[in-house]
Amino acid sequence: MSFRLNRILCLGKHNQNPEMQHGLQCYINLGRAYNNSGRPMNAKRLMTCLIALSLLISSCGPGQRLGSTSTPVSTNTPVPSGTFTNLPLNPPLTVAPTESQPDVLVGISTYADPTFIKSLATSLEEKGYKIIYNGDFQNAEQQNNQIDHLVSEGVRILIVQPLDSNLAASAVDKAAAVGVKVIALDRLIKTSHIAAYLSFENVEIGRQQSQGILKTLDIDHWDVAAKGPVRLVELGGAENDNNSYMFREGQNAVLMPYVNNGLLKIIANPWVENWDPANAVSIMENLLASRNNRIDAVVASNDDTALGALQALNEHHKQIPISGQDATAPGCNSLVEGQLTLTILKDPAKLIALTVDVVDKLARGKENSNLHEMSLVDLTGDSTLAGDVSVAFLPFQLVTKDNVYDLVVKTGFQSYDDVYKNVPENQRPLRP
């Protein structure tokens, strides 16, 4: 897949110097590093592009490192987080100049991986949209500053994947006040002023995680008299990510009936800061020590936290059912090695297609049958939040050791070599 962000703009200035232009062209060429046969470009050409890319990065202003998701924001003077009282309302989106060339500037503020960002941006450009992107932030305050800056650059539609579902609301409210249509991507932004919230069926994901673990335990035949109730740990995600609460809602919907009838006891339900596997290791080590290793199962909300918990469990020579999510390469490798019990496959291509469709309909003032209304109370469980938002939730697939080859490997979602890493050749399936 080629990557042609021909109209990516450096924030705050449109640099036309030769080094900038050469660097941008080589950055674009990096997206063509794989030809139609899947072979990488030769090392000499790749090195030339990387050198030129460094020129591009150095010629951009603060917070402009293209494709970066983890580099700190520049130490130059930050963009002020104002109220936009001196800005005119951004042009309305009800009419586009032509059907083929919408002439709409779309801003993207996300920490997603570069492959996802490139695919999303390229898909929007193919529709005629101009793109301005920034993922150069490490905390919610920096992201809010960048959202402010994107609005000041004249974006008419803004796609935001928030680091913090609560704190992003203030910047989004200001953007909406000057006519910018904001799409919350993957994670909810807790304000009714967003134009749409696009994600996966997060509550149902939580249900499937719990159901998979209880099925593995054969909970309906669990011998309470001999073993006592199942001792289960719920390992949540980051507290500032509303998805964590949606997963927990679904998990508890399945678990609580078994708690109420005495078959199961939730002995701990901590949140894992930043979804960090190192934090999950520490949490699980403390629980194993305090419980004398008496833990029967873990409902972990994603692969990173599950693999962290597994590290602690393996150090204690304890193998128990444990769930994950995201169908990461390490997670799928853990599945085939018989460690992780299940994971969840969420197809990013479907999220990109949905996002592009929503952007296009917002730009043209058209109704979108993919969206339906939900209250913020129902989405968050917070009775203090008022208003409704338009939402669309995509389906997912439950992945186990039995179907990982078909769902993950044969489809190319993860590579054969990554999934079957360290698995003996005679125990691997044939390459697809």
C-alpha atoms as one frame of an Amber mdcrd trajectory, in Angstrom:
protein
   0.000   0.000   0.000   1.444   3.347  -0.983   1.323   6.323   1.298   0.840
   9.705  -0.344   0.221  12.379   2.268   0.914  14.989  -0.387  -0.859  17.697
   1.538   0.328  17.111   5.096   1.025  20.518   6.602   3.584  21.368   9.256
   1.749  22.959  12.157   1.998  26.712  12.262   3.856  27.243   8.963   3.948
  25.998   5.385   7.637  25.448   4.868   8.674  25.550   1.212  12.458  25.290
   1.514  14.158  22.644  -0.664  15.263  20.487   2.263  11.725  20.425   3.597
  10.305  19.456   0.207  12.929  16.759  -0.381  12.384  15.373   3.111   8.614
  15.293   2.646   8.930  13.450  -0.654  11.212  10.863   0.933   8.817  10.482
   3.847   6.081   9.783   1.335   8.378   7.257  -0.361   8.855   5.430   2.950
   5.227   4.394   2.682   6.191   2.601  -0.500   8.936   0.635   1.271   7.100
  -2.556   0.368   6.345  -3.270  -3.247   3.474  -5.350  -4.546   5.321  -8.561
  -3.833   5.874  -7.561  -0.202   9.663  -7.157  -0.514  11.317  -4.206   1.239
  13.240  -1.533  -0.649  17.003  -1.942  -0.727  18.986  -0.726   2.244  20.756
   2.095   0.387  17.515   3.688  -0.772  15.895   3.267   2.626  18.865   4.966
   4.315  18.643   7.881   1.870  14.969   8.365   2.739  15.629   8.171   6.460
  18.329  10.848   6.216  16.001  13.071   4.227  13.236  12.445   6.730  15.463
  13.842   9.464  15.720  17.057   7.414  11.941  17.187   7.224  11.592  16.756
  10.966  14.159  19.437  11.748  12.447  21.915   9.411   9.056  21.593  11.054
   7.897  23.698  13.983   6.985  22.607  17.522   5.097  19.370  17.779   5.403
  18.535  14.097   7.253  15.237  14.010   5.282  13.317  11.416   4.355   9.769
  12.271   5.530  10.033  15.868   3.320   8.697  18.626   5.629   8.831  21.625
   8.178  11.624  21.166   7.780  14.492  23.668   6.423  17.816  22.500   9.126
  20.359  21.633  10.519  22.411  24.493   9.808  25.570  22.469   7.038  27.875
  23.675   3.863  25.772  23.837   0.740  26.675  21.938  -1.493  28.671  24.326
  -4.677  26.935  25.368  -7.100  29.825  24.868 -10.812  30.189  24.337 -10.648
  31.166  20.644 -12.576  34.366  21.341 -10.622  36.118  18.579 -11.203  33.404
  15.989 -14.071  33.561  13.505 -16.377  30.591  13.300 -14.804  27.966  11.069
 -16.699  27.750   7.747 -19.887  25.647   7.891 -19.710  22.145   6.484 -23.113
  21.874   4.831 -21.832  22.504   1.291 -18.608  21.298  -0.309 -17.230  23.055
  -3.415 -17.530  19.895  -5.536 -18.353  16.272  -4.938 -14.872  15.154  -5.986
 -12.895  17.856  -4.162 -14.445  18.666  -0.758 -11.661  21.210   0.024 -12.030
  20.473   3.739  -9.080  20.494   6.134  -9.260  17.513   8.512  -7.176  17.469
  11.698  -6.015  14.267  13.390  -4.837  14.099  17.002  -3.998  10.515  17.904
  -1.283   8.396  19.487  -2.132   5.403  17.263   0.617   3.466  15.530   2.029
   4.981  12.312   0.558   2.259  10.096  -2.971   3.093  11.252  -2.375   6.836
  10.872  -0.965   6.455   7.362  -3.894   4.282   6.277  -6.456   6.684   7.735
  -4.804   9.773   6.249  -4.340   8.164   2.850  -7.979   7.058   2.751  -9.107
  10.612   3.534  -6.784  12.106   0.924  -8.180   9.755  -1.698 -11.551  11.368
  -0.984 -10.035  14.807  -1.629  -9.514  15.951   1.961  -6.470  17.866   3.130
  -4.831  16.479   6.254  -3.047  18.075   9.182  -1.794  15.597  11.752  -0.234
  15.757  15.189   0.560  12.916  17.559   3.475  14.612  19.276   2.263  14.654
  22.876   2.833  12.656  26.025   0.051  13.806  28.323  -3.487  15.144  28.168
  -2.495  18.783  28.649  -0.125  18.621  25.692  -2.800  16.969  23.589  -5.288
  19.703  24.475  -2.734  22.322  23.403  -2.337  20.533  20.096  -6.116  20.348
  19.624  -6.247  24.120  20.189  -3.522  24.584  17.592  -5.243  22.372  15.030
  -8.382  24.485  15.420  -6.375  27.685  14.990  -5.002  26.224  11.734  -8.531
  26.159  10.344  -9.559  22.505  10.538 -13.235  21.964   9.931 -13.337  18.347
  11.079 -11.158  17.032  13.918 -10.501  13.359  14.669  -9.349  12.899  18.260
  -8.201   9.763  20.042  -7.973  11.121  23.593  -5.318  10.194  26.101  -7.779
  11.193  28.814 -11.525  10.890  28.193 -12.319  13.541  30.810  -9.650  16.176
  30.201 -10.020  16.198  26.417 -13.589  17.460  26.818 -12.531  21.049  27.571
 -10.514  21.404  24.350 -13.233  19.710  22.324 -15.929  21.991  23.757 -13.938
  25.017  22.606 -13.461  23.519  19.172 -17.166  22.783  18.829 -17.997  26.349
  19.890 -16.300  27.693  16.740 -17.990  25.211  14.431 -15.482  22.347  14.311
 -17.010  18.877  14.042 -15.146  16.535  16.405 -15.043  12.750  16.058 -13.981
  10.750  19.125 -11.947   7.867  17.718 -11.813   4.578  19.646 -12.107   6.293
  23.041 -15.051   8.398  24.186 -14.585  12.094  24.942 -16.966  12.917  27.770
 -18.938  15.770  26.262 -22.138  15.959  24.248 -20.433  18.393  21.857 -18.751
  15.669  19.815 -20.248  14.962  16.400 -19.645  11.199  16.697 -18.002   8.522
  18.813 -16.622   5.592  16.800 -15.326   2.433  18.430 -15.957  -1.282  18.830
 -18.600  -3.110  20.852 -16.679  -2.593  24.073 -19.316  -3.789  26.526 -19.799
  -6.967  24.518 -16.006  -7.439  24.433 -16.059  -7.470  28.232 -18.861 -10.031
  28.232 -16.974 -12.308  25.855 -13.825 -12.070  27.960 -15.668 -13.195  31.096
 -17.641 -15.890  29.288 -14.468 -17.329  27.779 -12.755 -17.555  31.161 -15.787
 -19.095  32.882 -16.147 -21.633  30.067 -12.495 -22.630  30.483 -13.068 -23.057
  34.221 -16.210 -25.131  33.518 -17.858 -22.907  36.093 -21.211 -24.705  36.093
 -19.469 -27.851  37.374 -17.081 -26.115  39.783 -16.901 -28.043  43.080 -17.436
 -25.296  45.646 -17.525 -27.764  48.533 -14.044 -29.080  47.723 -12.377 -25.950
  46.308 -14.341 -23.028  47.625 -15.648 -20.395  45.186 -13.552 -19.448  42.160
 -11.093 -16.736  43.194 -10.982 -14.328  40.264  -9.041 -11.130  39.601 -10.391
  -8.429  37.279  -7.460  -6.552  35.793  -8.817  -3.346  34.327  -7.268  -0.814
  31.977  -6.373   2.823  32.545  -8.812   4.741  34.720  -8.728   7.754  32.398
  -9.882   5.629  29.439 -13.667   5.252  29.343 -13.245   2.002  27.410 -11.913
   0.471  30.631 -15.285   1.076  32.277 -17.180  -0.287  29.291 -15.127  -3.489
  29.355 -15.702  -3.763  33.106 -19.456  -3.251  32.638 -19.596  -6.205  30.249
 -17.313  -8.356  32.384 -19.429  -7.802  35.493 -22.689  -8.472  33.656 -21.456
 -12.051  33.205 -19.601 -12.491  36.501 -22.055 -11.069  39.022 -24.706 -13.823
  38.770 -22.000 -16.315  39.733 -20.876 -14.050  42.570 -24.440 -13.826  43.817
 -24.947 -17.598  43.851 -21.659 -18.224  45.668 -19.758 -19.906  42.829 -17.301
 -17.048  42.330 -15.559 -14.354  44.334 -13.882 -11.312  42.798 -10.899 -10.982
  45.128  -9.468  -7.847  43.467 -10.373  -5.508  40.609  -7.528  -2.984  40.212
  -7.086  -0.571  37.308  -3.731  -0.712  35.517  -2.284   2.759  34.993  -1.584
   3.527  31.315  -2.368  -0.095  30.424   1.292  -0.648  31.303   2.354  -4.334
  31.500   4.993  -3.430  34.095   2.220  -2.154  36.352   0.287  -5.372  35.738
   3.332  -7.415  36.786   3.591  -5.502  40.042  -0.134  -5.778  40.789  -0.207
  -9.519  40.170   2.953 -10.155  42.181   1.405  -8.362  45.167  -1.851 -10.277
  44.820  -0.092 -13.636  44.593   1.950 -12.836  47.685  -1.015 -11.614  49.714
  -3.235 -14.524  48.614  -0.603 -17.253  49.015  -0.900 -17.974  45.272  -4.588
 -18.789  45.652  -5.937 -17.239  42.458  -7.967 -19.328  40.009  -8.489 -17.007
  37.027  -7.834 -13.522  35.671 -10.068 -11.435  33.434  -7.515  -9.013  32.007
  -8.810  -6.296  29.705  -6.074  -6.393  27.043  -3.035  -8.367  25.907  -0.474
  -6.022  27.481  -1.954  -6.310  30.973  -2.557 -10.043  30.510   1.054 -10.673
  29.496   2.239  -8.653  32.472   0.081 -10.769  34.766   1.340 -13.941  33.056
   4.934 -12.930  33.773   4.160 -12.819  37.485   2.133 -16.042  37.331   4.930
 -17.888  35.521   7.442 -16.800  38.133   5.185 -18.494  40.676   4.811 -21.575
  38.425   1.088 -20.999  38.237  -0.989 -21.528  35.091  -4.601 -20.352  35.168
  -7.133 -19.061  32.602  -6.519 -15.445  31.589  -8.096 -13.233  28.928  -6.644
 -10.524  26.708  -7.626  -8.185  23.893  -6.186  -6.687  20.662  -4.756  -9.871
  19.108  -1.223  -8.487  19.376   1.648 -10.569  18.031   2.940 -11.372  21.566
  -0.613 -12.117  22.695  -1.263 -14.510  19.825   2.127 -16.143  20.407   1.120
 -16.664  24.040  -2.140 -18.243  22.823  -0.416 -20.850  20.673   2.024 -21.601
  23.480  -0.932 -22.414  25.753  -0.536 -19.470  28.135  -3.130 -16.837  27.200
  -6.657 -18.267  27.019  -8.253 -15.833  24.586  -7.833 -12.475  22.925 -10.043
 -10.143  20.879  -9.457  -9.196  17.246 -10.613  -5.667  16.343 -10.044  -4.949
  12.661  -8.523  -1.460  12.275  -9.454  -1.418   8.573 -13.117  -1.400   9.549
 -12.566   1.503  11.941 -10.738   3.452   9.217 -13.541   2.838   6.704 -16.180
   3.924   9.225 -14.214   7.056  10.153 -13.796   8.099   6.521 -17.505   7.574
   5.889 -18.463   9.690   8.909 -16.029  12.454   7.910 -17.430  12.484   4.392
 -21.031  12.705   5.515 -20.246  15.434   8.064 -18.435  17.436   5.387 -21.372
  17.149   3.007 -24.101  17.654   5.595 -25.602  14.226   4.990 -27.376  11.880
   7.389 -25.418   8.819   8.493 -27.439   5.661   9.020 -24.464   4.011  10.763
 -24.887   6.304  13.780 -27.406   6.087  16.601 -27.909   8.145  19.744 -26.797
   7.112  23.227 -26.772   9.092  26.441 -23.509   9.933  28.145 -24.939   8.378
  31.294 -25.372   5.029  29.536 -21.927   5.263  27.961 -20.082   6.155  31.153
 -22.261   5.222  34.118 -21.782   8.808  35.344 -25.136  10.335  36.273 -23.646
  13.847  36.385 -23.072  13.921  32.608 -25.879  15.324  30.494 -26.718  14.938
  26.836 -26.581  12.385  24.045 -23.934  11.581  21.451 -24.047   9.857  18.068
 -22.214   6.530  18.214 -21.252   3.602  16.021 -19.793   0.393  17.422 -18.082
  -2.172  15.217 -18.104  -5.962  15.673 -15.060  -7.976  16.756 -13.896 -11.589
  16.785 -13.009 -13.826  19.712  -9.636 -15.494  19.132  -8.468 -18.713  20.787
  -5.730 -21.230  20.146  -8.148 -23.152  17.923  -8.917 -20.325  15.480  -5.884
 -18.009  15.705  -4.427 -19.452  12.500  -7.561 -18.748  10.464  -8.516 -15.388
  11.968  -5.111 -13.842  12.581  -2.433 -15.559  10.500  -4.204 -16.445   7.231
  -5.749 -12.978   7.070  -2.326 -11.352   7.526  -3.349  -9.505  10.684  -0.195
 -10.857  12.346   2.686 -12.646  10.684   3.118 -16.408  10.796   6.643 -16.047
  12.191   5.546 -13.719  15.005   2.598 -15.859  16.067   4.548 -19.132  16.024
   7.786 -17.711  17.397   9.636 -20.322  19.511   7.077 -22.982  18.586   8.849
 -26.126  17.286   8.513 -26.619  13.533   6.777 -29.973  13.932   4.080 -28.315
  16.069   3.312 -25.494  13.644   0.652 -25.514  10.935   1.692 -25.069   7.319
   2.462 -21.544   6.194  -0.564 -19.974   4.532
